[in-house]
């Protein structure tokens, strides 16, 4: 098991009596037990526990992206004043991770497979890793956000993508398909996170109401019933002073920062969302956990767009400055700033003419400072059949590039091959920025830290999540045992019935308009179906659990639970919070603690 989390990791199980019934082997929970000692060694005196934790993820940001942004800014970045460590990024089944398992490692302290969101990895792993235990694949893994909630802390998410996208989803949802965003949104809505800020409004509403849900559900009714305020503009967000907030400021993703003031001025910036989230969460006397993502740094690097990239990194850095300002004043906050992986292979220096000989600062900064929009916006201005003259005018107006007639004809030939080719030619001829790929990269990433409990050295990605858990005082083993148990294993004699929708109907709601897209066959065995609810019976007690939600139905009563009820169709296993077992067994015992023993 150490292949996933460190040499001291292991799988644990229990077999002790609890009241009039008995625990039976929960050995599937895979949690590190050696990190606490290692993290303590990294603390030369002083406390290792924090009242608050702020985790900030610049998605796809390799170290040279920081360097480029620093030159453009002309002075130090906010991260430059923080302490530094390194993080190894590979997933369980790939040397180059994607954002889903990378964020899941930070959220759960467990390394999982590409495309998986906070569930155990599939059986096939990298050749140098040990295979997972028999019960671990596809098992939901509790997140530090879920643990913070159980400690009574407030929780928050602030991102520039859809809140159902891979990184935020890893902290709030448990699925082996990062693209299953309709189901992800159901879980996000039922997590009761205090502050959720980002995009993705269309995934709350059915297609009949202008949204993109094909299951007929209107999830805004759930949010309104739970007392959420739902701002849709930066002005509305600014006016909120307290209470729970579910602010989605675009149907899909938010606008790129370089284009936002022009095309979407009503959307808040990442800095504004970060400051508002801290303002709302810091009033909780028990503290808070906040995850902030600079989501579109990754997309800028995928596009190989230097203007897009620099503006995203600089905006993210302003959000870091806001968080660091609070953390320094507060003195009880652990701030961790760490990318999930690199993207694009960005370099200062390429094969073009500007990279030959000595390179003055102006050669680096001036071409990018003249860029007024993202390449995507520039490309739209060109239209479908641009002329050489039109291309020259757009390049001059949008990116400050003056081209000769002969150069315009050469660039036009590249444009006719596609935008990717035109952008590559522009970067090589008129900037010193180079790129090696349009995909992710597999190198280590920098971890910047501030505050009590900060780690040092070179960490495996799951150790980031383990450090967060330690800082909050969470025992991840106990957290998993409280949030995700199999009814038949912990309460012998319980009867479980799974209710599936009729063949041909969508798998979640009878009012659906058309079926959901089929799952990736490599990630879900043929014929695997997702039930929409589970019925549990124990003696004379009967309850009903809508799956992917945090409610239990007992007769005419509906009661909120402290965690989600989930079904892994790949392994045909049902997982419920221990709270459900207490209800079924009619046990008066309090729920077990999730804190670390001192």
N, C-alpha and C positions, 0 to 999 in steps of 0.2 A: 504493500500500500504506500510505502514511502515514495514511490514513483510519482504520486500525485501531489504530495504535500510536504515532503521532507523525510529524512531518514527515521525520525522518531514517530512517524504517523502510524496508526494502526486502526483496525476495526474492533469495535467493542460490543459486548452484549450483556444482558442482564438476566437474572432469574430469581429475583427476590419477591416475597409476598408483599402485596399492597392491600390492606384491608381484608375483605372476604374473598378477593380474587387474586390473580397472580399475573405478573409480568412474564412473558415468554419471549426469548431471544429477539432483541432488536438489533442484532449484529450488523445490519446493513448500514448503520450510521457511520460515516467515515469522517472522523474529526481529528485534527492534530492535537497531541498531548505534549509534545516536546517544545512547541514554540514558546510557551510562557517562560520557560527557563531561559531560552535563548534571548527573548526580548528583554527579560530582566537584566541579562548580562550587558545588553546594549544601553542600559540606563545607569550611568555613573552617579548613583544617588538620586534623590528626588522621586516624586510620585510617578507611577506608570499609568495611573487611571485618570481619565478625563471626564469632565462633566458633559462636554460637547465634542462631537467629531464632525469635521467638514472634509469630505472627500471630493476633490476636483479632478476631473478626467478630461484632458485635452485629446480627444479621440484622434489617433493616427499621428500624433506629434512626435517625430523623431528629434534628436537633439539639435540638428542643424537648422530646423525650422525656428527654434528659439534664437539661434545665432542670427539668422536672417532678419527676424523681427526686431532684434536688438539694434542691428545696424540701421534699420529703417526708423526706429523710434529715436535713435540718437542718444540714448542714455540707458541706464540699467533697467531691466525688467523687474517686475515685482517678485518673481521667483528667484532673482539673483540674491536676495537677502535671506533666503532660506537654506537650511542644511540639506545635504545631498546624499542619496543612496542610489542603488541601481536595482532594476527588477528584470528578471528573465521572463519572457512573455509566451513561450510555446504553450499550446493546448495539449490535451491528452492524446490527440490523434494527428497533430500537425505541427511541424516545426514553425510554420507561420500561422498564427492564430487569427481568428476573426473576432469581432467585437463581442459576440455573445459569450463564448467561454472565457474571454479575457475579463469581462465585467463580472461574470459569474464567479471567477476565482476571487476577485476583490470583494464580492458580496457574500460569499459562503465559506471561503477558506478551503475550497476543494477545486481541483483542476478537472475540467470536463471537456467534452468533445465539441468540435466546431459546429456551430448553429444551435447548440444546446443552451437553454436559459435556466440556470440554477436547478438542474437535475443531474443525477449521476451520469457518468460517461457511458458510451456504448462499449461493448466488450473489446472491440479491436482498437488497440492503442499503438503508439510509437514503439519501434522495436527495442529501444533502450528502457522502456517503462514496464513495470510489472502490470499484469492484467488486473482489472478491478475485481473486488469480491463478488460473489455470486449474486448477492442481493442489492448491490449498489447501482447497476445500470438503470437509468430512467427514474430512480427514486428522487422525489423532491428534496431539496437541500435548503434548510432554513437560512435566511439572509440576515446580515447585521441590521438592516432596516427593521425587519420583523422582530429581532431581538430588542432593539431600542424601544419599539412600541410596547413590548411586554414589560420593560423596565419602567414604563410610565413616561418615557421621553417623547417629545414631539418629533416628527419626521418630515422631511421635505425632499423634493426633487425639482431641479431647475435645469432645463435643456433647451437647445435650439432646434431639435428635431421633433418628430412625433414622440409623445411620451410612451408610446408602444414600441419604439425602436429598440435595437438590441441592448444598448448600455442601460438606459433607464429601466427597461423591462427586466433585466437580470436582477434588479433589486426588489422588484415587486411581483414578479410572475415566475411560474415554474412550468416550462414546456420544452420539448425537444425540437421545436421548430420556431426559429426566430421570426420567420415570415408569417406566422399564424397570428396576425395582429388583431383580428377580431376577437379571438379568444383571450389574447393578452390583455385587451382593454377591459374585458369582463373581470379579470383578476385584479387589474390595476384599480378599477373602481371599487372593488370589494376589499381592498387592503386598508382602507381608512387612513391613508397618508394625509397628514394635516395640510401640507402645501404641495401642490403639483402644478408646475408652470412649464409651458412649452407649446407644442403644436399637436395636431391630430384630432381636431374637433369633429371631423367627418366620421370618425370611428365610434363616436357616441350615438349616432343617429342612424335609423334605417334608411334605405334608399328612398322610401316613400316620403321621407321628411328632408330629403336633400343630402343625406349622408351616404356612407358606403357599407353600412351593415346589411348583410344579406340574411340575417336571422330574424329580422322583424323587431328587434329589441331597441328601445329608446333608453339608453343608460343614463340620460340626464335626469330621468325620474328618480333613479336610485340616489344620485348625487344631491338632488334637491331635498329628498326625504331625509337625508343625513345631514342637512344643514350647511352644505357647501355654498360659498359664494363663487360665481362663475364669470369672472371678468373676461372680456374678449378684446380689450384694447389696453395700451399702456396707461392711458388716462384713467380708465376704470381700476386698473391694478394699483395705481398710485394713491387712489382714494381709500383703499382698504387699510384699516388700522388694526384689526384683530379678527379672530375666527378662522375657520377652515376655508381653504381656497383651492379650487380646481380651475386654473386659468389656462385655457387653450386659445392661442391668439392667431391661429391660422387653421384652415381645413386640413392641411397636411403639415409639412415642415415649415419653419419660419424662413424668412428671406435671408440670403447671404448678407453678412454685416456690411460689406462694401456697397451693396445695392439697397439695403434696408431704408436709409433715409429718403431715397428717391421713390422706390416702388412700394414700400410698406411702412411709412412713418408711424402708423398706428400701432405697430408691434414694439414691445419692449426689447431693449438690448439685453444681453446676458448679464451685464453689470447691473442693470436695473432689477432684473429678476433675482439675482443673487442678493442684492441689498434688501429687497423686499422680503425674501425668504428668511434672511437672518433677523430682520426687524420683527417678523411675526413669530418666529420660533424661539427667539431668545427670552421671551417672556415666561416660558415654562420653567418653573423652579427646579424641575428634575433634569433639565438639560434637553439636548436635541441631537439628532443625526441629520445631516444634509448632504446630498450628493448633487454636484453641479457638473454638467458636461458641456464642453465646447465641442458640440457634435460635428460641426461642419469643417473643422480643421481637416478631418479625414477626407471629406468630399472634395475639398480644394486640392488635396494631394492626389486623390484618385484622378482628378481632372488635369493634374499638372499645371495648375493655374496659380502663378506667383502672386498676383494681385489679390485674389480671393483668399489665399493662404495667409498672407501677411495681415490682412484686416481681421481675419478670424483669430489669429494668435494674439494680436494686440488687444482685441476685445476681451478674449479670455484672460489676458494678463490684467486688464482693468478689473475683471471680476475677482481674480486672485488678490489684487491689491485691497479690494473691499473686504474679502474674507480675512486676509492677514491683519488688516487694521483692527477688525473686531477681535481676532484671536489674541493679538498683543495686548489690547486693552482688557480683555476678559481674564486672561491668565489661566483659564481652566479648559481651553479648547485645543484639541489636536487638529492641526491642519495638514492634510496630505494632498499633494498635487502630483499626479502620475498618469502618464499616457497608458493606454491599453496595448499599444503596438505602434510601430512606425508605418507610414504609408508613402508610397511614391518614390522613396529613395532620394529625397531632395538633397542637393549639394550646392554650395557656393563655389562655382566653377564648372564650366562645361566645355564642349569642343568648339565653341564659337570664337569669333575674332576678339571679343571683349575680354576673354579669359587668358589671352596670350600676353606675356610680359608682366610687368608690375600692375597691380590692381588697386587703384585708389578707391577710397570710400565712395566717391561719386559714381564710379562704374557699377557699384552694387545698388546704391539707393535711388539714384535719379531715374532710371528707367521704370522702377516700380512706383515711385512717388507720382509719376505722371499718369499712372493707370487709374481711371476714374470709375471703373465698373469691373465686374467679373467678366471672364471671357465668354461665359454663357450669355450675358447681356449683350456683349459686343456681337456675338454670333447672330443673335436675333435681329440686331440692327442691319446686318448684311442682307437678310432675306434669302430667298431660295436660289436666285440667279444673279449674284452681284457682278458688276463690271470692275475692271481694274481701277477706274476712276473712283467708283463708289467705295471700293476697298481702301483706297488711299485716304479718302475723306473720313471714313469711319475709324481707321487706325489713328489718324491724326487727332480726331475729336475725342475718342474714347481712351486711347492709350498713349497719346502724345508721341506717336511714332511717325517720323517723316520718311517716306519711301520715294525712291526714284522710279520713273516709269518702268524701267527694266525690272526693278525689284518687285514692283506691283504685279507685273505679269507672272513672275516666278511664284509670288505668294498666292496669286489667284489660282494657279495650277494646283497648289497645295490645298487651297480652300475647296476646289472641286472634288478632291479626294475625300474631304470631310474635315470637320472642325478640329479633330484630334491632330491631323497633319498640319493644319495652319498654325495651331497653337505651338506645336513642337518647333516649327520653323521660326516663329516669332521669339520664343524663349532662347533658341540657340543663336539667332542673329543679333538680337537687340537687348538681351539681358545676360547676366553671368550665372543664372540659375540653371542647374541641370537636374535631370530626373532619370531614374533607372527603370521605373515600372509604373503601371497604373494600378497596381495592386498593393497589398500589405507587404511589409518586410518583417524579418525575423529577429532583428537585433534587440539587445537590452534597451530599456528605456529609463529615463531619469526619474527618480522619486524625490521631490522637494518636500521638506517637512518643517513644522514649527509646533512647539507646545509639548506638554507632558505626554509621555508614552511613545515618542517618535522612534522609529527603528533606524538602524544603521547597517551599512555593509551591502552585500549583494543578496537580494531576496528572490525566492521563487514567487511567482505571481500569487499563489494561494496564501502566502505569508502576509501579504497586504491585508487580506480579509481577516486573517488571524490576529494581526496587530490591532485592527480596528475593534475586533471583539474584545481583545484584552484591555484596550483603552477604555471601553465602555463597561468592562466588568462582566462580560457575557461569557458563559461556558457554552461553546457551540455544541458540544455533545448533549448537554442537558436541553438546549434549545431545540435541537432536532427531535429529541425524545418527547418533548412537550407538544410540538406543532405537527409532527407527521408520524402517526402510528398506524399500524394495520389492525383493524378491529379484531379479527380472528386470532391474532397473535397475542394480544394483550388482554382479551376478554373471552376466554373459551366459552362456546355455546351461543355466541351472538350469530344471528342469521343475517346475511347480507344479500339484498336483491338489487341488481342494477337495472335501470330502466333506460332502454334505448328508444330513439325515435323510429318510426316505421321506415322501412326501406324506401329510399328515394327522397325522404324528407331530410332537411338539414339537421345537423346533429345537436342543436342546442335549443331550439325554440319552435313551437308549432306554428307560429305566425310568419315563418320565414318565407322569403319570396323566391329564393333559389338556393341550391346546395352550396356549401362552402367549397373552395378549391380543394382538390385531393392533396393529401400529404405526400411529401417526397417519399417514394418507395424505399429508398435507401435508409430513411430514418424511421419509417413506420411499416411493419410487415404487412403484406397484402391481406386485406380483410379486416385489419384492425379498426375497430369502431370506438367512438367516444360516447359513453352514456351521458345523459343529461342530468340524471339524479340517482341517488342511492337511497334505498330503504333499509333501515336497520331495525332488528327486532331482538329483544332480550327479555325473556320472561313475558310479562304483560306490558312492557314498555316498547313503544314503537315511535320511531322518528324518521324524518325524511330530510335528505341533504341535497339541495341543488348543487351540482358539482361546479367547481371553479369559483364558488361564492363562499362567503363567510357567515352563512345563516343555517339554522336548523329549524325545521318545521315539526312541531309536536302538537297534533290535533289542530286547533284553530290558531295556535300561537306560533309566532315566528320570532326567534331569538338570535341576536348577533353573536357570532363566535369570535374568538381572538385570532383565528387563523383560517386559511382556506381549506376546503374539502376537495381533494384531487384524486384523479384516477389515471394510472399509467396504462394506456391501452397496449403498449408493447409487451408488458409483463403481466397484464391483467391483475393489477394490485390497486387496492383502494387505500388512501391515506387520509386520516382525519386528525384534528387536534385532540389532545388528551381530554380536553373539555367535553368532547362528545362521549367518550368512554365513561367519564364521571356521570354524565346525564343518564346514560343507559344503565349503569350499575347502581344508580341512585346513591352514589357514594358521597358522604359528607366531607371527605378529606379534601384539604386545600390542594390546588394544583402545585406540582413540584416547582421549586425555584429554578431559575436559569442562570444564576450568578455563579461566578467562580468561588471555590472554597478558599479561604484565606489561611 
